[in-house]
Amino acid sequence: MKMKWLFYALLCVPLLGCRPEPKSIDFGEDQGVYCKMTIADPRYGAELVTDKGKVYKFDAVECMINFLQEEASAEREYAYVLAIAADTPGELHPVEEMYFLRSPEMPSPMGADLTGFSTREAAEAAREEHGGEILSWEEVKAYVRQRESI
């Protein structure tokens, strides 16, 4: 009986240490779960990781927002809500810590003209060069939802 208990205890220990983790986007290979397009530009992309570890990848933040809106009834919990910052290509950052530039001179893959930046300074520098408006994550979500309802 002791041996059986020990076996099950040892089997469960690795499971307790497992935490959901983001996965890097494989550009040119991975497809966006929402639009099914290949994620190609390392300046754009987004990722959701559920509390259970399922990873959803997107080619643009607007796809991720649309996915979140459509999946709201599923009441999933997300361990990570991430996006790529153009000033750090290929790197995922928590969206709440990012700044987004909405500028037609920087078209995003799905046409919402939204580009993420890791710092306010980087977003300001891009705005000086390309024009546009700097938005917070909450403002980006509102903009995409309003844009999609037209």
ROGUKE-668133 format. One line per 8 residues: number of its first residue (from 1); their letters; for each residue x, y, z of N, C-alpha, C, CB. Coordinates in Angstrom, 2 decimals, padded with zeros to 5 digits. Glycine has a CB too. Example, Ala and Ser with C-alpha at 12.3 -4.5 7.8 and 13.67 -1.06 7.14 Angstrom:
<recs>
1 = AS = 013.19:-005.69:007.80:012.30:-004.50:007.80:013.20:-003.30:007.80:011.31:-004.47:009.05 ~ 012.85:-002.25:007.08:013.67:-001.06:007.14:012.90:000.03:007.87:014.08:-000.60:005.72
</recs>
This chain:
<recs>
1 = MKMKWLFY = 000.83:-001.20:000.00:000.00:000.00:000.00:000.87:001.25:000.00:-000.94:000.00:001.21 ~ 001.96:001.25:000.83:002.86:002.41:000.87:003.48:002.65:-000.49:003.94:002.20:001.92 ~ 003.86:001.59:-001.16:004.53:001.72:-002.46:003.58:002.33:-003.49:005.04:000.35:-002.95 ~ 002.32:001.92:-003.45:001.33:002.46:-004.39:001.13:003.95:-004.13:-000.02:001.69:-004.26 ~ 001.03:004.35:-002.86:000.85:005.76:-002.50:002.06:006.57:-002.95:000.65:005.91:-000.96 ~ 003.26:006.05:-002.73:004.48:006.73:-003.14:004.53:006.91:-004.65:005.71:005.95:-002.65 ~ 004.12:005.90:-005.38:004.08:005.97:-006.84:003.17:007.11:-007.30:003.61:004.62:-007.45 ~ 001.96:007.18:-006.75:001.02:008.24:-007.13:001.50:009.62:-006.70:-000.35:007.96:-006.52
9 = ALLCVPLL = 002.14:009.70:-005.56:002.68:010.98:-005.10:003.76:011.47:-006.04:003.24:010.84:-003.66 ~ 004.66:010.58:-006.43:005.73:010.96:-007.35:005.18:011.31:-008.73:006.73:009.83:-007.47 ~ 004.11:010.67:-009.12:003.48:010.95:-010.40:002.84:012.35:-010.39:002.43:009.88:-010.73 ~ 002.29:012.76:-009.28:001.58:014.04:-009.19:002.51:015.23:-008.98:000.59:013.99:-008.07 ~ 003.66:015.05:-008.38:004.56:016.16:-008.08:004.91:016.98:-009.32:005.83:015.64:-007.45 ~ 005.29:016.37:-010.44:005.60:017.19:-011.61:004.40:018.00:-012.10:006.10:016.31:-012.73 ~ 003.21:017.47:-011.92:002.02:018.19:-012.36:001.77:019.43:-011.52:000.81:017.29:-012.30 ~ 002.13:019.41:-010.26:001.94:020.56:-009.40:002.86:021.70:-009.79:002.17:020.17:-007.94
17 = GCRPEPKS = 004.01:021.38:-010.33:004.97:022.41:-010.71:004.71:022.98:-012.10:006.36:021.84:-010.66 ~ 003.80:022.40:-012.85:003.53:022.87:-014.20:002.70:024.14:-014.15:002.81:021.80:-015.03 ~ 003.20:025.14:-014.79:002.48:026.41:-014.89:002.36:026.76:-016.36:003.19:027.54:-014.09 ~ 001.26:027.39:-016.71:001.14:027.79:-018.11:002.22:028.80:-018.47:-000.26:028.39:-018.37 ~ 002.77:028.65:-019.65:003.85:029.53:-020.11:003.59:029.96:-021.55:005.22:028.82:-020.01 ~ 003.97:031.19:-021.89:003.88:031.62:-023.28:004.84:030.81:-024.14:004.18:033.14:-023.41 ~ 004.54:030.75:-025.42:005.42:030.09:-026.38:005.80:031.12:-027.44:004.74:028.83:-027.03 ~ 007.01:031.06:-027.89:007.43:032.02:-028.90:006.67:031.74:-030.21:008.97:031.95:-029.13
25 = IDFGEDQG = 006.47:032.80:-030.97:005.80:032.68:-032.26:006.83:032.29:-033.30:005.07:034.01:-032.65 ~ 006.52:031.29:-034.08:007.39:030.83:-035.15:006.93:031.52:-036.44:007.37:029.25:-035.29 ~ 007.55:032.66:-036.74:007.15:033.47:-037.88:007.33:032.72:-039.19:007.94:034.77:-037.92 ~ 006.33:032.83:-040.04:006.33:032.13:-041.31:005.79:030.71:-041.21:007.71:032.09:-041.87 ~ 005.58:030.23:-039.98:005.06:028.87:-039.76:003.73:028.88:-039.01:006.08:028.05:-038.97 ~ 003.66:029.60:-037.88:002.45:029.61:-037.06:001.33:030.37:-037.77:002.73:030.25:-035.69 ~ 000.10:029.90:-037.54:-001.07:030.57:-038.08:-001.85:031.20:-036.94:-001.96:029.59:-038.87 ~ -002.47:032.34:-037.25:-003.35:032.98:-036.30:-004.61:032.14:-036.12:-003.71:034.41:-036.75
33 = VYCKMTIA = -004.99:031.90:-034.89:-006.14:031.05:-034.61:-007.44:031.70:-035.06:-006.20:030.73:-033.11 ~ -007.50:033.01:-035.10:-008.74:033.71:-035.45:-008.92:033.84:-036.95:-008.76:035.08:-034.81 ~ -007.90:034.31:-037.66:-008.03:034.58:-039.10:-007.40:033.50:-039.96:-007.41:035.91:-039.43 ~ -006.67:032.60:-039.36:-006.00:031.49:-040.06:-004.89:031.94:-041.01:-007.02:030.69:-040.83 ~ -004.43:033.19:-040.89:-003.34:033.68:-041.72:-002.01:033.33:-041.06:-003.47:035.21:-041.95 ~ -000.99:033.13:-041.88:000.35:032.86:-041.36:000.87:034.12:-040.69:001.31:032.40:-042.50 ~ 001.44:033.95:-039.51:002.03:035.07:-038.78:003.42:035.29:-039.36:002.09:034.79:-037.21 ~ 003.58:036.41:-040.06:004.80:036.60:-040.84:005.68:037.76:-040.38:004.44:036.81:-042.26
41 = DPRYGAEL = 005.10:038.81:-039.86:005.85:040.03:-039.54:006.24:040.04:-038.05:005.01:041.29:-039.88 ~ 007.53:039.98:-037.73:007.95:039.93:-036.33:007.69:041.21:-035.54:009.40:039.62:-036.27 ~ 007.16:042.24:-036.18:006.77:043.47:-035.46:005.34:043.39:-034.95:006.92:044.69:-036.37 ~ 004.60:042.36:-035.39:003.19:042.21:-035.04:002.92:040.79:-034.59:002.28:042.59:-036.22 ~ 001.93:040.64:-033.75:001.52:039.33:-033.27:001.03:039.44:-031.85:002.67:038.32:-033.37 ~ 000.30:038.44:-031.41:-000.25:038.44:-030.06:-000.47:037.00:-029.63:-001.57:039.26:-029.98 ~ -000.66:036.83:-028.32:-000.80:035.47:-027.79:-001.61:035.49:-026.51:000.57:034.84:-027.54 ~ -002.48:034.51:-026.39:-003.23:034.25:-025.16:-002.78:032.89:-024.63:-004.78:034.29:-025.39
49 = VTDKGKVY = -002.61:032.80:-023.33:-002.30:031.52:-022.69:-003.32:031.33:-021.58:-000.81:031.47:-022.13 ~ -004.09:030.25:-021.67:-005.11:030.00:-020.65:-004.45:029.54:-019.35:-006.12:028.96:-021.14 ~ -005.23:029.58:-018.28:-004.74:029.09:-016.99:-004.38:027.61:-017.05:-005.78:029.33:-015.91 ~ -004.95:026.89:-018.02:-004.66:025.47:-018.17:-003.50:025.22:-019.13:-005.89:024.74:-018.66 ~ -002.94:026.30:-019.73:-001.76:026.16:-020.58:-002.01:026.12:-022.07:-001.07:024.95:-020.20 ~ -003.26:026.23:-022.52:-003.53:026.26:-023.96:-003.09:027.61:-024.52:-005.05:026.00:-024.27 ~ -002.36:027.57:-025.64:-001.81:028.78:-026.25:-002.55:029.09:-027.54:-000.29:028.61:-026.52 ~ -003.00:030.34:-027.66:-003.64:030.83:-028.87:-002.76:031.94:-029.44:-005.11:031.36:-028.59
57 = KFDAVECM = -002.41:031.83:-030.72:-001.54:032.82:-031.36:-002.33:033.60:-032.41:-000.31:032.14:-032.01 ~ -001.95:034.87:-032.58:-002.65:035.78:-033.49:-001.64:036.60:-034.27:-003.60:036.71:-032.71 ~ -002.02:037.00:-035.49:-001.10:037.80:-036.29:-001.21:039.29:-036.00:-001.35:037.55:-037.76 ~ -002.21:039.70:-035.23:-002.39:041.11:-034.88:-003.25:041.21:-033.62:-003.04:041.91:-036.05 ~ -003.09:042.31:-032.88:-003.87:042.47:-031.65:-005.36:042.54:-031.93:-003.43:043.73:-030.91 ~ -005.74:043.11:-033.10:-007.17:043.19:-033.40:-007.80:041.81:-033.54:-007.40:044.00:-034.68 ~ -007.05:040.83:-034.04:-007.56:039.46:-034.11:-007.75:038.90:-032.69:-006.59:038.55:-034.92 ~ -006.80:039.17:-031.82:-006.91:038.68:-030.45:-008.12:039.30:-029.75:-005.62:038.99:-029.66
65 = INFLQEEA = -008.34:040.59:-029.95:-009.49:041.26:-029.32:-010.80:040.67:-029.85:-009.45:042.79:-029.58 ~ -010.89:040.45:-031.15:-012.10:039.85:-031.72:-012.32:038.44:-031.17:-012.01:039.80:-033.26 ~ -011.25:037.68:-031.04:-011.33:036.33:-030.46:-011.83:036.41:-029.02:-009.94:035.63:-030.52 ~ -011.25:037.31:-028.23:-011.67:037.47:-026.83:-013.15:037.82:-026.74:-010.83:038.55:-026.14 ~ -013.60:038.68:-027.63:-015.00:039.10:-027.62:-015.91:037.93:-027.97:-015.22:040.26:-028.59 ~ -015.55:037.16:-028.99:-016.37:036.02:-029.39:-016.33:034.89:-028.37:-015.91:035.50:-030.73 ~ -015.22:034.75:-027.65:-015.06:033.67:-026.68:-015.49:034.08:-025.27:-013.63:033.21:-026.66 ~ -016.03:035.28:-025.11:-016.39:035.77:-023.77:-017.34:034.83:-023.05:-017.01:037.16:-023.87
73 = SAEREYAY = -018.23:034.20:-023.78:-019.19:033.30:-023.14:-018.53:032.03:-022.60:-020.29:032.93:-024.14 ~ -017.35:031.71:-023.08:-016.64:030.53:-022.59:-016.08:030.74:-021.19:-015.50:030.15:-023.54 ~ -016.00:031.99:-020.77:-015.51:032.36:-019.43:-014.18:031.71:-019.10:-016.53:031.97:-018.37 ~ -013.27:031.74:-020.06:-011.91:031.23:-019.83:-011.13:032.25:-019.02:-011.19:030.93:-021.18 ~ -010.20:031.72:-018.27:-009.27:032.58:-017.55:-007.94:032.53:-018.29:-009.11:032.14:-016.05 ~ -007.30:033.67:-018.44:-006.03:033.73:-019.16:-004.90:034.07:-018.20:-006.10:034.76:-020.29 ~ -003.86:033.24:-018.24:-002.67:033.49:-017.43:-001.84:034.60:-018.06:-001.83:032.20:-017.28 ~ -001.90:034.69:-019.41:-001.13:035.69:-020.14:-001.96:036.26:-021.28:000.19:035.09:-020.68
81 = VLAIAADT = -001.91:037.58:-021.43:-002.45:038.29:-022.58:-001.29:039.14:-023.07:-003.76:039.17:-022.22 ~ -000.73:038.74:-024.22:000.54:039.30:-024.67:000.45:039.81:-026.11:001.65:038.26:-024.56 ~ 001.34:040.73:-026.44:001.46:041.21:-027.82:002.92:041.52:-028.09:000.56:042.47:-028.07 ~ 003.25:041.59:-029.35:004.60:041.93:-029.76:004.71:043.44:-029.89:004.98:041.24:-031.10 ~ 005.83:043.97:-029.43:006.13:045.39:-029.56:007.04:045.57:-030.77:006.79:045.96:-028.26 ~ 006.71:046.52:-031.63:007.49:046.76:-032.85:008.93:047.15:-032.54:006.84:047.85:-033.68 ~ 009.15:047.77:-031.37:010.50:048.17:-031.01:011.34:047.01:-030.46:010.45:049.30:-030.00 ~ 010.71:045.88:-030.21:011.41:044.66:-029.80:010.84:043.50:-030.61:011.27:044.39:-028.24
89 = PGELHPVE = 011.10:043.45:-031.92:010.48:042.45:-032.80:010.61:041.02:-032.26:011.11:042.52:-034.17 ~ 009.49:040.31:-032.34:009.46:038.92:-031.92:009.27:038.70:-030.44:010.69:038.26:-032.34 ~ 009.38:039.76:-029.63:009.25:039.63:-028.17:007.83:039.91:-027.72:010.21:040.57:-027.46 ~ 007.27:039.02:-026.91:005.94:039.21:-026.37:006.00:039.98:-025.06:005.25:037.86:-026.15 ~ 005.05:040.90:-024.88:004.96:041.73:-023.69:003.52:041.71:-023.16:005.42:043.19:-023.98 ~ 003.32:041.86:-021.85:001.96:041.99:-021.32:001.30:043.24:-021.92:001.97:042.06:-019.76 ~ 000.10:043.07:-022.47:-000.56:044.18:-023.17:-000.84:045.38:-022.26:-001.85:043.70:-023.79 ~ -001.08:045.13:-020.99:-001.39:046.22:-020.07:-000.19:047.16:-019.87:-001.84:045.67:-018.73
97 = EMYFLRSP = 001.00:046.67:-020.16:002.21:047.47:-020.00:002.64:048.14:-021.30:003.33:046.60:-019.48 ~ 001.90:047.91:-022.37:002.29:048.42:-023.69:001.56:049.71:-024.05:002.04:047.37:-024.75 ~ 002.07:050.35:-025.09:001.44:051.53:-025.70:001.24:051.19:-027.17:002.32:052.85:-025.51 ~ 000.12:051.59:-027.73:-000.21:051.26:-029.10:-000.38:052.53:-029.92:-001.48:050.39:-029.17 ~ 000.23:052.53:-031.10:000.09:053.65:-032.01:-000.92:053.26:-033.09:001.46:054.05:-032.64 ~ -001.93:054.10:-033.24:-002.89:053.91:-034.34:-002.53:054.92:-035.41:-004.40:054.09:-033.87 ~ -001.95:054.42:-036.51:-001.49:055.28:-037.59:-001.62:054.56:-038.93:-000.03:055.72:-037.35 ~ -002.27:055.20:-039.91:-002.36:054.59:-041.24:-001.00:054.42:-041.91:-003.26:055.42:-042.13
105 = EMPSPMGA = 000.00:055.14:-041.42:001.35:055.00:-041.97:002.07:053.75:-041.44:002.17:056.24:-041.64 ~ 001.46:053.09:-040.47:002.00:051.83:-039.94:000.88:050.79:-039.95:002.59:052.02:-038.48 ~ 000.51:050.31:-041.13:-000.61:049.37:-041.21:-000.28:048.02:-040.57:-001.01:049.15:-042.66 ~ -001.18:047.56:-039.71:-001.01:046.25:-039.09:-001.56:045.18:-040.03:-001.72:046.19:-037.70 ~ -001.22:043.91:-039.80:-001.59:042.84:-040.73:-003.09:042.74:-041.04:-001.12:041.54:-040.17 ~ -003.94:043.08:-040.10:-005.38:042.95:-040.33:-006.07:044.29:-040.60:-006.03:042.27:-039.14 ~ -005.29:045.34:-040.80:-005.85:046.60:-041.28:-006.37:047.57:-040.25:-006.92:046.31:-042.18 ~ -006.15:047.34:-038.96:-006.62:048.29:-037.95:-005.59:049.38:-037.67:-006.95:047.55:-036.66
113 = DLTGFSTR = -004.43:049.30:-038.32:-003.36:050.30:-038.18:-002.89:050.44:-036.73:-003.84:051.66:-038.68 ~ -002.80:049.31:-036.03:-002.38:049.29:-034.63:-001.01:048.63:-034.50:-003.42:048.55:-033.75 ~ -000.08:049.36:-033.90:001.27:048.85:-033.68:001.61:049.02:-032.21:002.31:049.57:-034.59 ~ 002.06:047.96:-031.57:002.41:047.99:-030.16:003.86:048.41:-029.94:002.18:046.64:-029.54 ~ 004.09:049.04:-028.78:005.44:049.45:-028.36:005.61:049.12:-026.89:005.67:050.97:-028.62 ~ 006.84:048.81:-026.52:007.12:048.39:-025.14:007.20:049.57:-024.17:008.41:047.62:-025.10 ~ 007.46:050.77:-024.68:007.56:051.95:-023.80:006.81:053.13:-024.42:009.04:052.33:-023.56 ~ 006.44:054.04:-023.58:005.79:055.27:-024.05:006.75:056.04:-024.96:005.35:056.17:-022.85
121 = EAAEAARE = 008.03:056.05:-024.60:009.02:056.78:-025.39:009.12:056.23:-026.81:010.39:056.72:-024.71 ~ 009.10:054.91:-026.96:009.17:054.29:-028.28:007.91:054.63:-029.09:009.33:052.76:-028.15 ~ 006.76:054.61:-028.43:005.50:054.97:-029.12:005.52:056.44:-029.54:004.29:054.69:-028.20 ~ 006.03:057.31:-028.67:006.13:058.75:-029.00:007.05:058.97:-030.20:006.63:059.56:-027.79 ~ 008.17:058.28:-030.23:009.12:058.42:-031.34:008.47:057.97:-032.65:010.41:057.59:-031.06 ~ 007.72:056.88:-032.62:007.03:056.41:-033.82:005.94:057.39:-034.24:006.42:055.01:-033.57 ~ 005.25:057.96:-033.26:004.20:058.95:-033.59:004.82:060.19:-034.24:003.42:059.35:-032.31 ~ 005.97:060.62:-033.76:006.65:061.77:-034.36:007.00:061.49:-035.81:007.91:062.13:-033.57
129 = EHGGEILS = 007.38:060.26:-036.11:007.77:059.90:-037.47:006.58:059.59:-038.38:008.69:058.71:-037.44 ~ 005.54:058.94:-037.82:004.44:058.44:-038.64:003.10:059.11:-038.38:004.30:056.99:-038.43 ~ 003.01:059.96:-037.37:001.72:060.55:-037.01:000.85:059.53:-036.32:001.01:061.09:-038.26 ~ -000.34:059.94:-035.97:-001.28:059.02:-035.34:-001.55:059.35:-033.90:-000.77:057.62:-035.44 ~ -002.14:058.38:-033.22:-002.61:058.55:-031.84:-002.12:057.39:-030.99:-004.15:058.64:-031.79 ~ -001.62:057.70:-029.81:-001.16:056.67:-028.87:-002.34:056.24:-027.99:000.03:057.19:-027.99 ~ -002.51:054.93:-027.88:-003.62:054.36:-027.12:-003.13:053.38:-026.06:-004.61:053.66:-028.05 ~ -003.88:053.31:-024.97:-003.63:052.28:-023.96:-004.32:050.99:-024.41:-004.17:052.74:-022.54
137 = WEEVKAYV = -004.08:049.90:-023.70:-004.72:048.63:-024.03:-006.24:048.75:-023.96:-004.23:047.53:-023.07 ~ -006.76:049.41:-022.94:-008.21:049.58:-022.82:-008.76:050.38:-024.00:-008.57:050.29:-021.50 ~ -008.04:051.41:-024.42:-008.47:052.21:-025.57:-008.41:051.41:-026.87:-007.61:053.48:-025.69 ~ -007.40:050.56:-027.00:-007.28:049.70:-028.18:-008.47:048.75:-028.25:-005.95:048.89:-028.16 ~ -008.83:048.14:-027.13:-009.97:047.22:-027.12:-011.25:047.95:-027.53:-010.14:046.59:-025.72 ~ -011.46:049.14:-026.98:-012.66:049.91:-027.33:-012.65:050.29:-028.81:-012.74:051.18:-026.47 ~ -011.51:050.68:-029.32:-011.40:051.06:-030.74:-011.72:049.87:-031.65:-009.98:051.59:-031.04 ~ -011.15:048.71:-031.38:-011.38:047.54:-032.22:-012.85:047.12:-032.15:-010.46:046.36:-031.79
145 = RQRESI = -013.43:047.13:-030.98:-014.84:046.74:-030.83:-015.73:047.71:-031.59:-015.25:046.69:-029.34 ~ -015.44:049.00:-031.49:-016.23:050.01:-032.20:-016.05:049.86:-033.71:-015.82:051.44:-031.75 ~ -014.84:049.60:-034.13:-014.51:049.44:-035.56:-015.24:048.24:-036.14:-012.99:049.29:-035.75 ~ -015.30:047.15:-035.40:-015.94:045.93:-035.88:-017.46:046.04:-035.90:-015.52:044.76:-035.02 ~ -018.02:046.95:-035.11:-019.48:047.07:-035.07:-020.03:047.95:-036.19:-019.92:047.64:-033.73 ~ -019.14:048.59:-036.95:-019.59:049.47:-038.04:-019.99:048.64:-039.24:-018.49:050.48:-038.43
</recs>
